[in-house]
Amino acid sequence: MVIGGVIAICILLLILAFVAPRLSRYPQRGADKGLGMGSRLGSKAPGKLGGWLSKPFNKGMKATDKSASTGRDARSKLPF
């Protein structure tokens, strides 16, 4: 379920960053807040389980940030 949500957010951020680069920063921060909270909650589990539970959220945050920056970079390369 987390994977499907992250994929949907990545696609949404990519399109939004391409259409409106400045306005895409706010949804990107919101996604980072949500995934960061999941990561913090997962890391509170004892032992190695904490690392395993927080890892998908950290990877998801990295993917959403990369998706948004790719959309902004593609928009900046347009000739107009």
Contacts in CASP RR format, 6 or more apart in sequence:
PFRMAT RR
TARGET T0000
AUTHOR 0000-0000-0000
METHOD contacts of the structure
MODEL  1
MVIGGVIAICILLLILAFVAPRLSRYPQRGADKGLGMGSRLGSKAPGKLG
GWLSKPFNKGMKATDKSASTGRDARSKLPF
2 56 0 8 1.000
2 57 0 8 1.000
2 60 0 8 1.000
3 56 0 8 1.000
6 35 0 8 1.000
6 60 0 8 1.000
6 63 0 8 1.000
6 64 0 8 1.000
9 31 0 8 1.000
9 64 0 8 1.000
10 63 0 8 1.000
10 64 0 8 1.000
10 67 0 8 1.000
11 67 0 8 1.000
12 27 0 8 1.000
13 24 0 8 1.000
13 27 0 8 1.000
13 28 0 8 1.000
13 31 0 8 1.000
13 64 0 8 1.000
13 67 0 8 1.000
13 68 0 8 1.000
14 67 0 8 1.000
14 68 0 8 1.000
14 70 0 8 1.000
14 71 0 8 1.000
16 23 0 8 1.000
16 24 0 8 1.000
16 27 0 8 1.000
16 68 0 8 1.000
17 24 0 8 1.000
17 28 0 8 1.000
17 67 0 8 1.000
17 68 0 8 1.000
17 69 0 8 1.000
17 70 0 8 1.000
17 71 0 8 1.000
17 72 0 8 1.000
17 75 0 8 1.000
18 71 0 8 1.000
18 72 0 8 1.000
18 74 0 8 1.000
18 75 0 8 1.000
19 75 0 8 1.000
21 71 0 8 1.000
21 72 0 8 1.000
21 75 0 8 1.000
21 76 0 8 1.000
24 68 0 8 1.000
24 71 0 8 1.000
24 72 0 8 1.000
25 68 0 8 1.000
28 64 0 8 1.000
28 65 0 8 1.000
28 68 0 8 1.000
31 61 0 8 1.000
31 64 0 8 1.000
32 61 0 8 1.000
32 64 0 8 1.000
32 65 0 8 1.000
35 57 0 8 1.000
35 58 0 8 1.000
35 60 0 8 1.000
35 61 0 8 1.000
35 64 0 8 1.000
36 57 0 8 1.000
36 61 0 8 1.000
38 54 0 8 1.000
38 57 0 8 1.000
39 54 0 8 1.000
39 57 0 8 1.000
39 58 0 8 1.000
39 61 0 8 1.000
40 54 0 8 1.000
42 50 0 8 1.000
42 51 0 8 1.000
42 53 0 8 1.000
42 54 0 8 1.000
42 57 0 8 1.000
43 50 0 8 1.000
43 51 0 8 1.000
43 53 0 8 1.000
43 54 0 8 1.000
44 50 0 8 1.000
45 51 0 8 1.000
45 53 0 8 1.000
END
